Amino acid sequence: MDSARQKSPVDRHHGNDDLVLRAASSEDASTLAATIATAFEQYRGRLVPESAAFGETPDRIAREFADGSGAIIAEQHEAALGCVMIRPVEDDLYFGRLAVIPSARGRGIGRLLVGAVEAEAARRGLAGVRMSARIALPANQRFFSELGYVETAREAHPGFDHPTTIHRRKSLSPAGVNRSGR
């Protein structure tokens, strides 16, 4: 079996629309880079500094896999609709580059991907999940607040004298993922 298609604890079918969430591998690096680029294009020119997502390449993503990072892909009929990158940080799982292509938005795929990250963190026995989002994107901040992520810190990008990013964390309940989102 192709290692990119091996089953993992995050493999799940969702609803009747053949949406599948699966663990990605380094063999998916090109797909991940393309999905991230497509999803983040709406932010080009809107963020200062520019999003580092525009620098994602298949080679860079493949190196992240070699360093212990991973990803989860949302697919329908083997076409990528979204993805999220993950990596362990201390006793938590960090996620970044949460990406859903424009034509697939409004279907709850972002929420499903975040839920898959939380399930993976619980499977690993980790205490929580961390993420960061730009202050300049209030809709994103509201989205993560609604999912139960609380602000832990603000940080300025290099060269800025004011915060540009909000770091957030969600604690997982001792019995697994806190499904209530609160």
Residue, then its C-alpha position, 0 to 999 in steps of 0.5 A: m500500500d502507498s504510504a501516503r494512503q495508509k490508514s491512521p487514527v485521523d482517517r475518517h469519512h464525513g457525511n454523505d459527500d465522500l469527504v475523507l480526512r487522512a494523515a499526510s506524508s512527505e509524498d503529499a508535499s506538492t499537494l499540501a503546498a498547492t492547497i496552502a497557496t490556493a487557500f492563502e491567496q486571499y491574504r496576498g497584499r492584506l497582511v504586513p508582513e506578508s504571510a510566510a505561507f506564500g513561501e511554502t514549497p514542496d521541498r520545505i514541507a518535505r523537510e518539515f516531515a523529516d523533522g517530525s512534523g506532519a499534516i492532515i488532508a481533507e479530500q473528496h474523491e482524492a482531490a485535496l479540499g483543505c489541510v493543516m500542518i501539525r508538529p509537537v511542541e512541548d506537551d501540546l500539538y501545534f497546528g498551522r497553515l489551516a487551509v481550505i480552498p475557496s470552492a470548498r468553504g462553508r462546508g465546515i471543513g476547517r472545523l473538521l480539520v481542527g477537530a482532527v488535530e485535537a483528536e490526534a493530540a488526544r491520541r498522543g496523550l498530549a495536554g492541549v493544542r496550540m495555534s497562532a493567527r494574525i491580529a489583522l484577521p478578526a474573523n479568524q480570531r473569532f473562529f478560533s475563540e468559538l472553537g475554545y482556543v484562548e489567548t495565551a500571548r501576543e507577539a510582534h513579527p521581527g521589525f515590528d514594535h506592536p503585536t501582529t500575532i495572537h497565540r492561542r491554546k486549548s486544553l484537552s480534557p483528561a478523557g480526551v478532546n473537550r467536545s464542548g469547545r469551551 
